[in-house]
Amino acid sequence: MTIIKQLEKNFKVRRGVSSSITIEENNAIAFTEKQMEEVVQHYIDEATKEELQNLHFEISSKSPNYDVYKKCFQVNHFENSGEKIVVFKDIHSIEDVENEFDLKLIEEVGEAEFQSIWHETLKGSVELKEPMLFEQFVSVLQKEMGERWKEYCLTITVNEKTIGIIIPYIERGTLEEGKLMYFGIVPSMRGKGYEATLFEKAMFVLKEIGATYYIGNADVENKWMKDVFEKTNCRQLSSTERYTKTITQG
């Protein structure tokens, strides 16, 4: 096994829309400056070969490589493009919430209706950094969840009024780490008290599919999502910084 292959095991690669790729540190293992330069250059080469527009690295404020990263990013002309908080919630013993939510899969509402609701939930979002088509969103779901991605996509209604969409799933490579690929509420239903209750419902769904804890994140500018985390007693673990390098002009 080559040195770069050994180093690659310490990172998660997340493919976003067709024009970008995000690299996240997977293990808190210290690297030398030379090793870090090899890793960063490897992903620059990969992104260039694939003709991607952007390469992103997300690094934790608690990473033992924090200073090494920043020096390497400066040398390779990456720019700081945002910051997120990372939160944790123990859901091992969470109970279902009493509510009138009606959860339906894509097969029950139809893909066209699901797509329409998804577009509505995007309005006013501070999380969306790049324009995204529904086909690109589906591609991301397939890469993260496989061909059974539709089984995780749920629409939410109350008294036949559309509330939004949740997509709970188990993180790849783990057995118990719950994630929300998507948590969105349509603009007309925001600020009406559904946010925290729907989030708790999503946590219960995660428990039902085998998760014992939840790890989530939100942009520091996303007051709406940070408020949901606070109301549902999520605990902040750390923060991450995103560094971006433009590979090709779109």
N, C-alpha and C positions, 0 to 999 in steps of 0.2 A: 504493500500500500504506500503510495506517495505521501510526502509530508503534507501537501495541500489537501489530499483526501482525508488525512487524519484530522486536520484543522477544520475541514468542512463539517465534521460531525458535531461541532460545537455551535452550529448556527441553524436557524430555521429560515427557509426560503419561502416567502409568500408572494405569489404572483397576483398582482392587482388587475387593473384593466390591461388591455393588450400592450400598452406602451410603457409599463413600469414593473419593477421587481423590488421587493423589500426584504432586506436581510436583518434578522434579529438574532442577538446572542442567545444561545440555548443553555449554556453552562457557564458558571462563574469561575472559569479557569484563566489564570494569568498568562498573557502572551508577551513575547519580546517584541520590540519595535520591528525587527526583521520579519517575524512571523505575521504580525498584523499587516505589514506592507504587502506580504505575499497574498494574504487573504483578500485584502481590498483590491489589489491589482487583478487577482483571479476573477472577482465578480465584475470588475470594470471590463475585462476582456470578454466575459460571458455576455454581459449586457450589450457590448459593442457588436459581438458576433450575431446576436439575435436582433440587432437593429432596434433596440428599445430606446425610448426617449429619455427615461429617467431611471437612475439607480438610487435607492434609498437605503440607509442604514439607520436602525433604531437602537439606541444604546441606553442602558440603565444608568441612572445617577449613582447606583451602588456597585457598578461593575468594577472589578479590580483593574480593568483595562481602560477606564474612563479617560485618563490623561493621555495614554498611548493612542487611543482612538482620535482624540481631538487633534493631536499633532499630525497623525496620518491623514486625517480629512483635510487639514489645512494644506498640506503638501500636495494633495491630489485634487484640490479645488472643489471640495464639497462645501455647500452652504447650509447653515442651520435653517431648517424650514418648519420647525414646530416643536411643541412639547406636549406630552401626555402624562396623565396620572394613571397609575396602575393600582387596582383595588382587588381585595379578596373578600369572599363571603363564605362562611361555613354553611352548607345546606344539607348536611347529613341528617339533621332531625327536623327540617323545615316541614310545616304543614301546609296543606292546600288552603288558599284563601277563599272566603265566602264571597262570591260575586256572581254576576249574571253573564260573564264572558262566554261567548260561544266560539270555540276554536275549530277551524276547518282547514284541511289540507288542500293543496293545489287541485288535486283530482276532484274535490267536492265543489270548488268555486269556479274552476276553469283557469287555465293559464292566462287568458286575456284579462280576466278580472283581477287576478293576482298582480299582473304587470301594472294595471291601472292603479291599484292601491299602492304599490311600491313607488310609482312615480309621484303620487300625492305625498307620501311620507318624506320624500327627498326635499320638498319645498322648505326653504329656510334652514337647511342643514348646514352646520359649520364643520361637520366631519368630512364632507365630500371635497377632496382637494383637487380632483380632476373630473372633467365631464365623463359620465358613464352611461352607456346604452344598456338596455335590459339584457341584451345578448352577452355583453361583456360581464355583467353581474352574474348571469347563469354560468359563464365560463369559470369565474372565480369560485362559485359554489361547487362546481364539478371537480375542480382541482383540489379543493379543501376537503370535500365530503365524498367524492366518488359519484358513481352513476345513480346512487340512491338519494341524491340530494333533495329530491322533492318530498321525501318522507319527513324532512326536518322543517319545511316551510309552512308556517301556520298564519292564517288570517284571523283577526279578532273582531268580533262584533258584539254589541250590546243592544238588545231590543231591536235587532235588524239594522242598527246604525254601525257603520264601519268605524273601528277604532284605529287599527293599524296592523302591523306585521311583526312577528317574532321568529327568529331562526336559531333555536337552541341546539347545541351538538356537543359531542365529546372531542376534545382536542386530539389531533392525530398524535400517535405515539404514547398516549396515556390511556388509563382505564377509568379515571375518576375526575379528571379536570373538565369542568363544565365551562362552555364559552357561549356567547351570543354573537353569531355571525352578523345578525341584524336585529335592531330593536327600534322600530319607528312608529310614530303616531301621526295620523293625518292632521294637518293644521287646524281644522275645525274642531278637533277634540282635545287639543292641547290646553293645558291650564284648567281642566275641569275635574282634576282629582284622579284621573285614570293612570297616570304615569307610574306611581309607586306600586299600586295594586297590580298593574299589569306586569311590572318587573318581578314582583313576588310570585306571580303566576308562572312566569318564565322560569324562575328558580325551581319551582315545584316540578315543572316539566323536565328540567335538567335532572333533578333527583330521580324522577320516574325512569329516565333512560340510563341511569347508572352513575351519575356524578355525585360526589360527596362534597365538592367545593367548587366555587366559581372564581375565575380570574377574568377581570375586565379592564377596559381602559377608556379614556375619553380625552379629547383635547382640553388643555387648560382653559381655553376660551369657551368651551361648551358648558355654560352655566346650567343649562337645562338637564344634561345628563349627570353633571356633578351633584345637582340637587336631588336627582333620583337616587344616586349612590348614598347620599347622606340620609335621606328619609328611610332607606331600607337597611341601614346599619352596615354598609360595606366599609371595610377598613383599608385605608390607603397603605400600600406596601412600599411604593417608590414612585419615581417619575422617570420618563424616558425622553430622550431628545432625538429628533429626526434630522439626519443630514442627507442632503440630496445633491447628486451630480447629474447635470444634463449631459446625456450621451449623444443623442442626435436631435436635431431640431424638427418638431412636428409640423 
